[in-house]
Amino acid sequence: MTQQKLAAIGLGSMGYGIAQSALRGGHMVWGVDINTDQMARLVNEGGQDGPLPFADLDSVIVCVLNAAQTEAVLFGEDGIAPKLTNGASILSCATVPPAFAKDMEARCQALGLHYLDAPISGGSVKAANGQLSIMASGTPDAFTALRPVLDSIAETVFELGDSAGAGSAMKAVNQLLAGVHIATMAEALTFGMTQGVTPDKFVDVISKCAGSSWMLENRAPHIVAGDYTPHSSVNIWPKDLGIVLDIAKDAKFSAPITAAALQQFVAAAGMGLGHEDDAAVAKVYARNAGLTLPGEDT
């Protein structure tokens, strides 16, 4: 394994796990986040202290919320891309429109930088365990340059094309399904409650039947436990499903089920649940049906 000097920009639930996995993989990691407590935590776990050594960095992992933040990190007022040495690499992990990824690749290449369009999937636990799935596209040179990093943070790397955009397109397909599955799980679980099916029995039975999904098996237990600690928050989905619908609009493609799921997450955010685990979308259904979910006061 070739040790790299890398910066991890964005130390949220996913970004922090990625930084931990990179550390465990033997890389020298500088963490950057607006939350300085997260930066200090990473240093305590073996991360590098002090300012970013731009001239010496081999790669930068950008794991922020959206396209606007990605662009600000790379090319904003204090953007890092112009400060990096020719030949350095950018691993861009946010869910963004394919056209945006293509633009970032072109701008990075103009500076002599490698850019990998590399949205991620798997959740915070897999991020921390180095077991992410990465839907990546970029030049062969970008893949080669970032291979040591990819090997330390991912279980599966899907190589989807030799230019940016294809990775983000695949991530949009994944997010369509993931968001719909979470909302549908919440709908089915609370529908079952109206028929006397308790949430714990719902999980026991449906997780072993044809109606199950990875999201059901992962998220429904949060509802059973009444624990909405955010592994992936409600606020992710108005953004990600909004991106899906924007792409669909440009493609003149109707996505009515996606639109319906989006509205449930918007309703959940409107109820003040935006920073709770995305399984909290079940509270929208429970409120509308007069149901009491586990852990809530009767």
C-alpha positions in Angstrom: 0.0 0.0 0.0 1.3 3.4 -0.9 0.9 5.9 1.9 -0.6 9.2 0.8 -0.9 12.6 2.4 -4.5 13.5 2.1 -7.0 16.0 3.4 -10.5 14.9 4.3 -12.8 17.9 3.8 -16.1 17.4 5.6 -16.2 15.4 8.8 -19.9 14.6 9.2 -21.3 11.2 9.8 -20.0 9.9 6.5 -16.9 12.0 6.1 -15.6 11.2 9.6 -15.9 7.5 9.0 -14.0 7.9 5.7 -11.3 9.8 7.4 -11.0 7.1 10.1 -10.8 4.4 7.5 -8.1 6.3 5.6 -6.1 6.6 8.8 -6.5 2.9 9.5 -5.3 2.3 6.0 -2.0 3.9 6.8 -2.5 7.3 5.2 -1.5 10.6 6.8 -4.9 12.4 7.1 -5.6 16.1 7.8 -9.3 16.7 8.7 -11.2 19.9 7.9 -14.7 20.8 9.1 -16.6 23.8 10.4 -17.0 21.8 13.5 -13.6 22.1 15.2 -14.5 19.4 17.7 -14.6 16.9 14.9 -11.2 18.1 13.8 -9.8 17.7 17.3 -11.3 14.3 17.6 -9.6 13.1 14.5 -6.3 14.4 15.7 -6.8 12.5 18.9 -7.3 9.3 16.8 -4.1 9.8 14.9 -4.9 12.5 12.4 -2.5 15.2 11.5 -2.6 18.6 13.3 -2.0 22.0 11.9 -2.8 23.7 8.6 -3.1 21.8 5.3 0.2 21.3 3.6 -1.2 22.1 0.2 2.1 21.7 -1.7 2.6 18.2 -0.2 -0.9 16.7 -0.5 -1.4 13.8 -2.7 -5.2 13.8 -2.6 -8.2 15.5 -1.2 -11.5 13.7 -0.2 -14.4 16.1 -0.4 -17.4 14.7 1.5 -19.8 17.7 2.0 -23.5 18.1 1.7 -24.1 19.1 -1.9 -22.9 20.6 -5.2 -22.7 24.2 -3.8 -20.5 23.1 -0.9 -18.4 21.0 -3.2 -17.8 23.9 -5.5 -17.1 26.3 -2.6 -14.5 23.8 -1.2 -12.7 23.5 -4.6 -13.2 26.9 -6.3 -14.7 29.2 -3.8 -13.1 32.4 -2.3 -10.7 30.2 -0.3 -10.9 27.2 -2.6 -8.3 24.5 -2.4 -8.0 23.4 -6.0 -5.7 26.3 -7.1 -3.5 25.6 -4.1 -2.8 22.0 -4.9 0.3 20.7 -6.8 0.0 19.6 -10.4 -0.9 15.9 -10.3 -2.8 15.9 -7.0 -6.2 14.1 -6.9 -9.7 15.0 -5.9 -12.1 12.4 -4.7 -15.6 14.0 -4.8 -18.2 12.1 -2.7 -21.3 14.3 -2.5 -24.5 13.5 -4.4 -24.5 16.0 -7.3 -26.0 16.2 -10.7 -24.0 14.6 -13.5 -23.5 17.9 -15.3 -22.0 19.4 -12.2 -19.5 16.5 -11.9 -18.5 17.0 -15.5 -17.9 20.7 -14.9 -15.8 20.1 -11.8 -13.7 17.5 -13.7 -13.0 20.0 -16.5 -12.0 22.8 -14.1 -9.8 20.5 -12.1 -8.1 19.1 -15.2 -7.4 22.6 -16.3 -5.3 23.0 -13.2 -3.5 19.7 -13.8 -5.5 17.8 -11.1 -7.1 14.4 -11.3 -10.8 14.3 -10.5 -12.9 11.3 -9.6 -16.7 11.5 -9.6 -17.2 9.2 -6.6 -20.5 9.3 -4.8 -20.8 6.9 -1.9 -23.3 4.4 -0.5 -23.4 2.3 2.7 -24.1 4.6 5.6 -22.0 5.9 8.5 -21.2 2.4 10.0 -19.8 1.1 6.7 -17.9 4.4 6.2 -16.2 3.9 9.6 -15.4 0.3 8.7 -13.9 1.0 5.3 -16.7 -0.9 3.6 -18.4 1.7 1.4 -19.6 1.1 -2.1 -18.4 3.8 -4.4 -19.9 4.6 -7.8 -17.0 6.1 -9.5 -16.1 7.5 -12.9 -13.1 9.4 -14.1 -9.9 8.9 -16.2 -7.8 5.8 -15.8 -5.1 8.1 -14.4 -7.5 9.4 -11.7 -8.4 5.8 -10.7 -4.7 4.9 -10.5 -3.8 7.9 -8.5 -6.6 7.4 -6.0 -6.4 3.6 -5.8 -4.6 3.5 -2.4 -7.2 5.7 -0.9 -10.1 3.8 -2.5 -8.6 0.5 -1.2 -8.7 1.8 2.4 -12.2 3.3 2.5 -14.3 1.0 0.2 -15.3 -2.6 0.0 -16.6 -2.2 -3.6 -15.6 0.3 -6.2 -17.7 0.3 -9.3 -15.7 1.7 -12.2 -18.5 3.2 -14.4 -16.7 5.2 -17.1 -13.6 7.1 -18.1 -15.1 10.6 -17.4 -17.0 12.2 -14.7 -20.8 12.1 -14.7 -21.5 8.4 -14.9 -20.9 7.9 -11.2 -23.3 10.7 -10.2 -25.9 9.3 -12.7 -25.7 5.9 -11.0 -25.9 7.5 -7.5 -29.1 9.3 -8.6 -30.6 5.9 -9.6 -29.6 4.5 -6.2 -31.0 7.5 -4.3 -34.3 7.2 -6.1 -34.7 3.7 -4.8 -33.3 4.3 -1.4 -35.5 7.3 -0.6 -38.6 5.6 -2.0 -37.8 2.5 0.0 -37.5 4.4 3.3 -40.7 6.3 2.8 -42.5 3.1 1.7 -41.2 1.2 4.7 -42.6 3.9 6.9 -45.9 3.8 5.1 -46.1 0.0 5.4 -45.1 -0.1 9.0 -47.7 2.4 10.1 -50.3 0.9 7.9 -49.7 -2.3 9.6 -50.2 -0.6 13.0 -53.8 0.3 11.9 -54.4 -3.4 11.4 -52.9 -4.4 14.8 -49.5 -5.3 13.4 -46.9 -4.0 15.9 -43.7 -2.5 14.6 -41.6 -5.3 16.1 -43.7 -8.0 14.6 -43.6 -6.1 11.2 -39.8 -6.3 11.3 -39.7 -9.9 12.3 -42.0 -11.1 9.6 -41.6 -8.7 6.6 -37.8 -8.8 6.8 -38.1 -12.4 5.9 -40.6 -12.0 3.1 -40.6 -10.8 -0.4 -41.7 -7.2 0.5 -38.4 -6.6 2.4 -35.6 -4.3 1.2 -32.2 -3.3 2.5 -33.6 0.0 3.7 -36.5 -1.7 5.5 -34.1 -4.1 7.3 -31.7 -1.3 8.2 -34.2 1.5 9.1 -37.3 -0.1 10.6 -35.4 -1.3 13.7 -34.8 2.4 14.5 -38.5 2.9 14.7 -39.0 -0.2 16.8 -36.3 1.1 19.2 -37.7 4.6 19.2 -34.2 5.7 18.5 -33.8 8.4 15.8 -30.1 9.2 16.3 -29.2 10.3 12.8 -27.1 7.8 10.8 -28.6 9.4 7.7 -30.9 12.4 8.4 -34.3 13.4 7.1 -32.7 16.5 5.6 -30.7 14.4 3.1 -33.7 13.4 1.2 -35.3 16.7 0.1 -31.9 17.4 -1.4 -31.2 14.0 -3.0 -34.7 13.3 -4.3 -34.8 16.9 -5.5 -31.6 16.2 -7.5 -33.3 13.0 -8.9 -36.3 15.0 -10.0 -34.2 17.8 -11.5 -32.3 15.2 -13.6 -35.6 13.5 -14.5 -37.1 16.8 -15.6 -34.1 17.5 -17.9 -34.5 14.0 -19.3 -38.3 14.6 -19.8 -38.9 11.6 -17.6 -41.9 11.4 -15.2 -41.0 10.1 -11.7 -44.3 10.3 -9.8 -43.3 7.8 -7.0 -40.1 9.7 -6.3 -42.2 12.9 -6.1 -44.6 11.4 -3.6 -41.7 10.1 -1.4 -40.1 13.6 -1.6 -43.2 15.2 -0.2 -43.1 12.9 2.9 -39.6 13.9 3.7 -40.5 17.6 3.1 -43.4 17.1 5.6 -41.0 15.5 8.1 -38.6 18.4 7.8 -41.5 20.8 8.3 -42.4 19.0 11.5 -38.9 19.8 12.8 -37.5 16.3 12.2 -34.9 17.3 9.7 -31.9 16.4 11.9 -33.4 13.1 13.1 -32.7 9.8 11.4 -34.5 9.4 8.1 -36.6 6.6 9.6 -38.4 9.5 11.4 -40.5 10.0 8.2 -42.7 7.4 9.9 -43.8 10.1 12.3 -45.5 11.9 9.4 -47.7 8.9 8.8 -48.2 8.3 12.5 -49.3 11.9 13.1 -51.8 11.8 10.2 -53.3 8.5 11.4 -53.3 9.3 15.1 -50.8 6.5 15.9 -48.3 6.3 18.7 -44.9 5.0 17.7 -42.6 3.1 20.1 -40.8 5.4 22.5 -43.4 8.2 22.1 -45.7 9.3 25.0 -49.2 7.9 24.7 
